Amino acid sequence: MYNFISFGEVLIDFISKDYVDGLKNATSFDKFLGGSPSNIAVNISKQGFRSAIISKVGNDPFGNYILNELNKYKVDTSFIIQDNLVQTDLVYVLKSKTSPEFYPYRSASLNLEFLDSSIKKIVDTNIFHFSSWAISSDINLKNTLKLLKSFKKSRTLVGFDPNYRKILWHTSLEIEDVLKLVLPYVDFIKPSLDDCYHIFEKNTLEEEFIKIFHDFGVKNVILTLGENGFIISTGTDKRHFESFAKDVVDTTGAGDAFWSGLYVGIINGLNIVNSSKLGNAFAAEKLKSVGAISEIKSYQTLLKEYNIV
């Protein structure tokens, strides 16, 4: 049995060494394991839970690096296809204390696949997670819907990261039409305000964004507001919480750290509010260092340090 399985991109983040005005002015970069589904799987594995990723990389040096890193963190890589016909995805990221600028070079993540025989091995799972990259091409969307139907039959909880950006979108349908297809399967969605602006292309009240996601079929909406914390809505109850973050060095992967803490809370039987507070604590710890993967204290320690439950 797995505690967590994700479907989506695994890639290399090249993060600029310096704080500069835009990627065009960055001259040197450090290499990191990246990709939202990968970051969350690593964070959860480091907390002692069993995680796996369904994805694809190229049969190239970067693909080999990714597999080595994931194996080092004890993430199950048996569902990652290494394909001679694609290249491993690369993303250049600007080191930033706010929303980081990025530029992707995509290949493997546009053709995400899995073997039908894999489904029987993974349906006994606590949580399934996917991001907008997993619905950003027609073949990805088709395969995501197939997985969602299988996981829903087995009553697996489903989380979706709507990290949509037009530069990533290759699906023949518009983003709102795709959301109407996938969101009825989703138990948790965690958009940022930036995500909402990019998806709906309008600036409106936070409550209106939350209502739209509920109307599309999502049970729990966690809207993150950067330094202003987050709002959690169950449809019948809505509450605002302040951010725990005090020291901000690099925002890369902060959202993934929030997801990780949220899921660790759910796996351990916490309710959605306390699980979200644990996610808030994970994000605060991550923000203290550069890169998406950070040394985050054990969830038991964070529950005490941040007075959760």
Secondary structure, 3 states (H helix, E strand, C coil): CEEEEEECCCEEEEEECCCCCCHHHCCCEEEEEECHHHHHHHHHHHCCCCEEEEEEEECCHHHHHHHHHHHHCCCECCCEEEECCCCCCEEEECCCCCCCCEEEECCHHHCCCCCHHHHHHHCCEEEEEEEHHHHCCHHHHHHHHHHHHHHHHCCCEEEEECCCCHHHCCCCCCHHHHHHHHHHHCCEECCEHHHHHHHHCCCCCHHHHHHHHHHCCCCEEEEECHHHCEEEECCCCEEEECCCCCCCCCCCCHHHHHHHHHHHHHHCCCCHHHHHHHHHHHHHHHCCCCCCCCCCCCHHHHHHHCCCC
